[in-house]
Amino acid sequence: MGNWFAYIAIGIWPIVAVWLFRTKPMQEATLWTILGGHMFLPVGTAIDFSMIPPLDKASIPALAAFIGCRFIAGKRIPIFGQNRLVSWLLLLYIVGPFITAELNDTPVIQRARFLPGMTHYDALSAVAGQFIVFIPFFIGRQFFRTYENQLLMFRTLVLASLGYSVLMLFEIRMSPQLHTWIYGYFPHSSFGQQVRYGGFRPVVFMGHGLLVSFFAAIALISATVLWQLKYKIRRFSPANVTYYLMLILVLCKSAASILYGFFALLLIKITKVKTQLRIAVILASMALLYPTMSIMNIFPHQPLLELVRSIDTERAESMGVRFENERILLEHGRKNSFFGWGSWGRNRVYDVESGKDVTLTDGLWVITFSQFGWAGFIAEFGLLAIPVFSAKKAASKLANSHKELIMLAAHALLASLIIIDQLPNSSLAPWLWLLVGILLGRSEAIIRKHREEASSNRALLQ
């Protein structure tokens, strides 16, 4: 439970959003409403009314952005567009939980554990919760369709990270205390997980050091894009800003995020856009195929574990625990593989004698697969991956626009890393859905413009 200020922060954020939408352009207001909520609102505190999903750090910014776009800016936010595959995946995303509930309506009774059956109310609650968090995807797709909109996204991410870095540096030096001081409690069950290499990982208001480090990696990629495009960040050189954010990322002490950030930086700086797009597609495809490779035992879990062990024994032990829990959950999930086990903890594995939960769920993919089966995994990860594939297609229509190609390729690479991070972690939040939706919207706009120009040229020839 948060203190009184935590509830004030949750309750006042829609008012902040209204002010943003009345004083700034719609795209800028949307970015700050959703990103700002992720950066500053309390973790775990929720205003919970019956019959509606909890109003919390995830749902409040998404709903506030929806209200701002729809009722203040006066814009419609269509759900189904012209891309049929996206529409089918959205339909599966919505309908799937109801089928899951229908197939899991009987309780699971063990010697020391009782798990209730799912109801259609549970399915409706799951769909509503998912849909609210998913709203930024629709907003990004519909209203961020130009080069300028895409550039605004990267600049906002860099500016936000520069301001946030002050708080991050404070916690790196003083330990993660800001959430406790301001909201009255520490946002994670284990403070020890934020201690690393004789120092601290910053948590600030994001809930875990891993989430902050991933935010820092995204910021570094964004700064690299501006450096490549030669755009200044206010009065600062984009190269200097990139070096500074590189240092911040290293100080976050998260190996995976450091790898993401430096990997993307090198690709953007030294490879061609075609290479970046190919790698983005490969990464997205790997994420989609990962469950199948795990089931068929063809993913190189053990060689990867040995490689990490040769670098850092502690990180290898952590990875080994994740792989083992994935194996247990995957084996359990395969018993109900098409639509999953549903909610109420039915997707987890318990000790028969004591009833104790013996599993850990870290990766979003295994959480989604175990709860909603292949249907849920294909819907969610398919919607994340389609913008990457669409960007590659759109890039072939931008042969004469080098700056747009640079930005599109880097954005596709960024989106592919968001998908990859959902294998070991569960970092997907409304602000990341917004970034992925913006990529899809921009790609669709490029493809549509090319089709219209081709159609116009054919008409002139006739």
C-alpha positions in Angstrom: 0.0 0.0 0.0 1.3 3.4 -0.9 1.0 6.5 1.2 -1.4 9.3 0.6 0.9 10.9 -2.0 1.0 7.7 -4.1 -2.8 7.9 -4.5 -2.7 11.6 -5.2 -0.1 10.9 -8.0 -2.3 8.3 -9.5 -5.4 10.4 -9.3 -3.8 13.6 -10.6 -2.1 12.2 -13.7 -5.3 12.5 -15.9 -5.3 16.2 -14.9 -1.7 16.5 -16.0 -2.6 14.8 -19.2 -5.5 17.2 -19.9 -3.1 20.1 -19.4 -0.6 18.6 -21.8 -3.2 18.0 -24.5 -4.5 21.6 -24.1 -1.1 23.2 -24.3 1.0 21.0 -26.6 0.6 19.3 -30.0 -1.3 16.0 -29.7 1.8 13.8 -30.5 4.0 15.6 -28.0 1.3 15.4 -25.3 0.8 11.7 -26.0 4.5 10.9 -25.6 4.8 12.8 -22.3 1.6 11.5 -20.9 2.5 7.8 -21.5 6.3 8.1 -21.0 6.0 10.4 -18.0 3.5 8.0 -16.3 6.0 5.2 -16.6 8.8 7.3 -15.3 7.2 8.9 -12.3 4.0 7.2 -11.1 4.2 4.7 -8.2 4.6 1.0 -8.8 1.9 -1.3 -7.4 -0.4 1.4 -6.1 -3.9 1.1 -7.7 -7.3 2.6 -7.4 -9.4 -0.5 -7.6 -13.2 -0.4 -8.3 -15.3 -3.4 -8.9 -16.1 -4.5 -12.4 -13.2 -2.5 -14.0 -9.5 -3.1 -14.2 -7.3 -1.5 -11.6 -6.3 2.1 -12.3 -2.6 2.1 -11.8 0.8 3.0 -13.3 0.0 1.1 -16.5 -3.6 1.9 -17.1 -3.9 5.5 -16.0 -1.4 7.0 -18.6 -2.9 4.8 -21.4 -6.5 5.9 -20.6 -5.4 9.5 -20.1 -3.8 9.5 -23.5 -6.9 8.0 -25.1 -9.1 10.6 -23.5 -6.7 13.4 -24.7 -6.7 12.2 -28.3 -10.4 11.3 -28.5 -12.1 14.1 -26.6 -9.6 17.0 -26.4 -7.9 16.7 -29.8 -11.2 15.3 -31.2 -9.6 12.4 -33.1 -11.0 9.0 -33.7 -8.8 6.0 -32.8 -9.7 3.1 -35.1 -8.8 -0.4 -33.8 -8.9 -2.3 -37.1 -7.0 -0.9 -40.0 -6.4 -2.1 -43.6 -3.7 -4.6 -42.6 -5.7 -7.8 -42.4 -3.1 -9.8 -40.5 -3.0 -7.1 -37.8 -6.8 -7.2 -37.6 -6.9 -11.0 -37.3 -4.3 -11.0 -34.5 -6.2 -8.2 -32.7 -9.3 -10.4 -32.9 -7.4 -13.4 -31.6 -6.0 -11.1 -28.8 -9.6 -10.2 -27.8 -11.4 -13.6 -28.3 -8.6 -15.9 -27.0 -9.1 -15.3 -23.3 -12.8 -16.2 -23.5 -12.0 -19.5 -25.1 -9.3 -20.0 -22.4 -12.0 -19.4 -19.7 -14.4 -21.8 -21.3 -11.7 -24.6 -21.4 -10.6 -23.9 -17.8 -14.0 -23.6 -16.0 -13.3 -26.5 -13.6 -11.2 -26.1 -10.4 -7.8 -27.7 -10.0 -7.8 -29.6 -6.7 -4.5 -30.8 -5.2 -3.7 -32.2 -1.8 -2.6 -28.8 -0.4 -3.8 -26.4 -3.1 -7.2 -25.3 -4.6 -7.2 -23.3 -7.8 -10.7 -22.0 -8.8 -12.0 -22.4 -12.4 -12.1 -19.4 -14.7 -15.3 -17.6 -15.4 -16.3 -15.3 -18.3 -15.9 -12.4 -15.9 -12.2 -13.4 -15.5 -11.9 -13.5 -19.3 -13.6 -10.1 -19.6 -11.3 -8.7 -16.9 -8.2 -10.1 -18.7 -9.2 -8.7 -22.0 -10.1 -5.3 -20.6 -6.7 -5.1 -18.7 -4.8 -6.1 -21.8 -6.8 -3.8 -24.1 -6.1 -0.7 -21.9 -2.4 -1.3 -21.8 -2.5 -1.9 -25.6 -4.3 1.5 -26.3 -0.9 3.3 -27.0 -0.3 0.9 -29.9 -3.4 2.1 -31.7 -2.5 5.7 -30.9 1.0 5.4 -32.2 -0.2 3.6 -35.3 -2.9 6.2 -36.1 -1.2 9.6 -35.2 2.6 9.1 -35.7 2.8 8.5 -39.4 5.2 11.2 -40.6 9.0 11.6 -40.5 8.6 14.5 -38.1 6.4 12.4 -35.7 9.1 9.7 -35.7 11.8 12.2 -35.1 9.8 13.7 -32.2 9.6 10.3 -30.6 13.4 9.9 -30.6 14.0 13.4 -29.4 11.5 13.0 -26.6 13.1 9.7 -25.4 16.5 11.4 -25.3 15.3 14.5 -23.4 13.3 12.3 -21.0 16.4 10.2 -20.3 18.7 13.2 -19.8 16.4 14.5 -17.0 15.8 11.1 -15.5 19.6 10.4 -15.5 20.0 12.8 -12.6 17.7 10.6 -10.4 19.4 7.5 -11.7 22.9 8.8 -10.7 21.6 9.7 -7.3 20.4 6.2 -6.7 23.5 4.6 -8.2 25.5 6.5 -5.5 23.0 6.5 -2.6 21.0 3.3 -3.2 17.4 3.0 -4.5 15.5 5.1 -2.0 13.4 7.6 -4.0 10.3 5.4 -4.3 10.4 4.7 -0.6 10.9 8.3 0.4 8.2 9.7 -1.8 5.6 6.9 -2.0 6.3 5.2 1.3 7.4 1.7 0.2 10.0 -0.1 -1.8 8.5 -1.2 -5.2 10.0 -4.7 -5.4 10.0 -7.7 -3.1 13.8 -8.0 -3.2 16.1 -5.0 -2.4 19.0 -7.4 -2.9 18.4 -7.8 -6.6 19.3 -4.1 -7.0 22.8 -4.7 -5.4 25.3 -5.4 -8.1 29.1 -5.4 -8.3 29.6 -3.7 -5.0 27.2 -0.9 -5.9 23.5 -0.3 -6.7 21.3 -0.5 -9.8 18.9 2.5 -9.9 15.2 1.7 -9.6 13.8 5.3 -9.3 10.0 4.9 -10.0 10.1 2.0 -12.5 10.0 -0.9 -10.0 13.2 -2.7 -10.8 16.7 -2.1 -11.9 16.2 -4.2 -15.1 13.4 -1.8 -16.2 15.5 1.3 -15.6 18.5 -0.2 -17.5 16.3 -1.2 -20.5 14.9 2.4 -20.5 18.6 3.6 -20.6 19.3 1.2 -23.5 16.4 2.6 -25.5 17.6 6.1 -24.7 21.1 5.3 -25.9 19.7 3.9 -29.2 17.6 7.1 -29.6 20.6 9.3 -29.0 22.6 7.3 -31.5 19.9 7.9 -34.2 20.0 11.7 -33.6 23.8 11.5 -33.8 23.6 9.7 -37.1 21.1 12.3 -38.4 23.3 15.2 -37.0 20.4 16.6 -34.9 21.4 18.6 -31.8 19.6 17.9 -28.5 18.8 21.4 -27.4 22.3 23.0 -27.3 24.2 19.7 -26.8 26.1 17.8 -29.4 24.4 14.5 -30.2 27.8 12.7 -30.0 28.4 14.0 -26.4 24.8 13.1 -25.4 25.4 9.6 -26.7 28.6 9.2 -24.8 26.9 10.4 -21.6 24.0 8.0 -22.0 26.5 5.2 -22.7 28.1 5.9 -19.3 24.6 5.9 -17.6 23.8 2.6 -19.2 27.0 1.0 -18.0 26.4 2.3 -14.5 23.0 0.6 -14.5 24.9 -2.7 -14.3 22.5 -4.8 -16.3 24.4 -7.1 -18.8 21.5 -7.7 -21.1 20.6 -4.0 -21.5 24.3 -3.0 -21.9 24.5 -5.6 -24.7 21.3 -4.3 -26.4 22.5 -0.7 -26.3 26.1 -1.2 -27.5 25.0 -3.8 -30.1 22.4 -1.3 -31.6 24.9 1.6 -31.4 27.5 -0.3 -33.3 25.0 -1.5 -35.9 23.6 2.0 -36.5 27.1 3.6 -36.7 29.0 1.1 -38.8 26.5 -0.9 -40.9 24.2 0.0 -43.8 20.5 0.4 -43.2 19.8 -2.8 -45.2 21.9 -4.8 -42.7 20.1 -3.2 -39.8 16.8 -4.1 -41.2 17.9 -7.7 -41.9 19.1 -8.1 -38.3 15.9 -6.6 -37.0 13.9 -9.1 -38.9 16.1 -12.0 -37.8 15.8 -11.0 -34.1 12.0 -10.7 -34.4 11.8 -14.0 -36.1 14.0 -15.6 -33.4 11.6 -14.4 -30.7 8.6 -15.8 -32.6 10.4 -19.2 -33.0 11.8 -19.4 -29.5 9.0 -21.4 -27.9 9.0 -23.9 -30.8 12.8 -24.2 -30.6 12.6 -24.7 -26.8 9.9 -27.4 -27.2 12.0 -29.2 -29.8 15.2 -28.8 -27.7 17.0 -27.2 -30.6 17.7 -23.8 -28.9 21.3 -23.8 -27.6 20.5 -23.2 -23.9 23.5 -25.1 -22.6 26.1 -23.6 -24.9 24.8 -20.1 -24.1 24.9 -20.9 -20.4 28.5 -22.0 -20.6 29.4 -18.9 -22.6 27.9 -16.7 -19.9 29.5 -18.7 -17.1 32.9 -18.1 -18.7 32.3 -14.3 -18.3 30.2 -14.1 -15.1 29.4 -17.1 -12.8 26.7 -15.2 -10.9 24.9 -14.2 -14.1 25.1 -17.8 -15.4 23.5 -19.1 -12.2 20.6 -16.6 -12.7 20.2 -17.6 -16.4 20.3 -21.2 -15.4 17.4 -20.7 -13.0 15.4 -18.9 -15.7 16.0 -21.7 -18.2 15.0 -24.4 -15.7 11.8 -22.5 -14.8 11.0 -22.1 -18.5 11.4 -25.8 -18.9 9.0 -26.6 -16.0 6.4 -24.0 -17.1 6.7 -25.1 -20.7 6.1 -28.7 -19.8 3.1 -27.7 -17.8 1.8 -25.4 -20.5 2.0 -28.0 -23.2 -0.8 -29.9 -21.4 -3.1 -27.1 -22.4 -1.1 -25.7 -25.2 -3.6 -24.1 -27.6 -5.4 -21.7 -25.2 -3.4 -22.1 -21.9 -4.3 -22.5 -18.3 -5.8 -19.1 -17.6 -5.6 -17.0 -14.4 -5.8 -17.7 -10.7 -2.3 -19.1 -10.8 -3.4 -22.1 -12.8 -0.5 -21.7 -15.2 2.1 -22.2 -12.4 3.4 -25.5 -10.9 3.0 -26.4 -7.3 4.5 -29.0 -4.9 1.9 -31.7 -4.5 2.6 -32.2 -0.8 3.0 -28.7 0.5 1.1 -26.7 -2.2 4.1 -24.3 -2.5 4.7 -22.6 -5.8 7.9 -24.0 -7.2 8.2 -21.8 -10.3 9.4 -18.3 -11.2 7.9 -16.5 -14.2 10.4 -14.0 -15.6 9.9 -13.9 -19.4 6.8 -12.5 -20.8 6.7 -15.2 -23.5 6.4 -18.0 -21.0 3.8 -16.1 -18.9 1.7 -15.5 -22.0 2.1 -19.0 -23.3 1.3 -20.7 -20.0 -1.8 -18.5 -19.4 -3.2 -18.2 -22.9 -1.4 -20.8 -24.9 -0.3 -20.6 -28.5 -3.2 -18.3 -29.3 -2.1 -15.7 -26.8 1.6 -16.0 -27.7 0.9 -15.7 -31.5 -1.5 -12.7 -31.0 0.8 -10.7 -28.6 4.2 -11.4 -30.1 2.8 -11.3 -33.7 1.5 -7.8 -33.0 5.0 -6.9 -31.7 6.8 -8.4 -34.7 4.6 -7.2 -37.6 5.8 -3.6 -37.4 9.4 -4.9 -37.8 8.5 -6.8 -41.0 6.4 -3.8 -42.2 9.4 -1.5 -41.7 11.6 -3.7 -43.9 8.9 -3.6 -46.6 8.5 0.2 -46.3 12.3 0.7 -46.5 12.2 -0.6 -50.1 10.0 2.3 -51.0 12.4 4.9 -49.5 15.4 4.6 -51.9 15.8 8.3 -52.3 15.4 9.5 -48.7 18.5 8.6 -46.7 17.5 10.3 -43.4 14.1 8.5 -43.4 15.9 5.2 -44.1 18.3 5.8 -41.2 15.4 6.4 -38.8 13.2 3.6 -40.0 16.0 1.0 -39.9 17.0 2.1 -36.4 13.4 2.1 -35.2 13.0 -1.4 -36.5 16.1 -2.5 -34.7 14.8 -0.9 -31.5 11.5 -2.7 -31.8 13.2 -6.0 -32.4 15.2 -5.5 -29.2 11.9 -4.8 -27.3 10.7 -8.2 -28.5 13.9 -10.0 -27.7 13.8 -8.6 -24.1 10.4 -10.3 -23.6 12.2 -13.7 -23.7 14.2 -13.3 -20.4 12.2 -10.5 -18.9 8.7 -9.0 -18.8 9.4 -5.4 -19.5 6.5 -4.7 -21.9 4.6 -1.6 -20.8 2.3 1.0 -22.5 5.3 3.2 -23.5 6.9 0.3 -25.4 3.6 -0.5 -27.1 3.5 3.1 -28.2 7.0 2.9 -29.7 6.1 -0.3 -31.6 2.8 1.3 -32.8 4.6 4.3 -34.1 6.8 2.1 -36.2 3.8 0.3 -37.7 2.0 3.6 -38.4 5.1 5.1 -40.0 5.7 2.0 -42.1 2.0 1.8 -43.2 2.1 5.5 -44.2 5.2 5.0 -46.4 3.7 1.9 -48.1 0.4 3.6 -48.7 2.0 6.7 -50.1 4.0 4.6 -52.5 0.9 2.7 -53.7 -1.0 6.0 -54.3 1.9 7.4 -56.3 2.2 4.2 -58.3 -1.5 4.3 -58.9 -1.4 7.9 -60.0 1.5 7.2 -62.4 -0.4 4.4 -64.0 -3.4 6.6 -64.4 -1.3 9.2 -66.2 0.2 6.7 -68.5 -3.2 5.5 -69.5 
